[in-house]
């Protein structure tokens, strides 16, 4: 049995087939899914899904890539969402420097420096809410792991983070673990050209990692290029167990223990 710790079930791709999607997940041994919010509206949809399905939980937050659409202060609205009994974390929050305004083909209302400043402010607001409510954070750090870790460190004595969709080096992973946080791996570990990610997974302590799909993105082999879904954690787990040199059952026991410790609101 496994948990998909990071899925975007509120996306339109899944709107009309949640029952069938949950059935396929259960058949694959995926007994729990955490649906991740990317804005206040997305987070509200995640909470609604969690309220209607026993095996779905929610994380609420605002994705850094959507910072230009964010209000100046999301804290009050986020607090309301986060108090729902099936909300288990704040996120997806963090920093994303992969597509800065200067790299886009259309004019931007802000400079790269202002874009980063706004992301940092939005991240800090969500950390504040997480600390107030005693929830851990789901952290996005695409092309910004160093900056995200630097901003996270002052809070690491109060709350924990999972740096999701992790593709960085074992050195960065070690720095994250040093501040009592975790990393999470996706279907990327099944890609033939992902030797660096495989090496990082191999070096990650068994009790410091979780598994996810980030669906509908990053479908694992043999589904690469297609829409991903929670059932595909099965393929991620099979490859992760091979890389770690352990049985799938041992990986299940370890990661499920970590899930319960990191998301204590899960019943």
Number of C-alpha atoms within 10 A of each C-alpha: 17 29 27 27 28 28 25 25 29 22 15 9 14 16 10 9 11 15 12 11 16 21 15 16 23 17 11 17 18 21 19 20 26 27 31 32 29 23 23 19 14 20 28 22 20 29 26 17 20 23 17 10 12 13 18 25 28 35 30 33 36 28 24 30 21 12 21 14 10 17 10 12 12 17 17 10 10 22 18 10 21 24 11 15 14 23 26 24 26 31 31 27 31 32 29 24 18 12 12 16 19 12 11 9 7 8 10 14 9 14 13 15 11 12 20 20 13 19 25 20 16 26 26 17 19 25 26 14 21 24 16 12 14 16 25 24 30 25 28 25 23 22 15 15 23 14 16 21 21 10 17 22 16 10 15 16 10 13 19 26 27 24 29 26 23 25 26 19 15 18 10 16 24 17 14 23 18 12 18 16 23 26 24 20 27 30 29 22 27 24 17 9 10 12 13 14 21 24 17 21 26 17 16 18 14 15 15 19 24 30 27 26 32 25 25 18 17 23 26 25 18 12 13 15 11 13 13 20 26 32 25 26 30 24 21 22 26 16 20 24 19 13 16 18 11 12 13 19 13 12 25 19 13 17 21 18 13 18 20 13 11 22 19 14 14 18 9
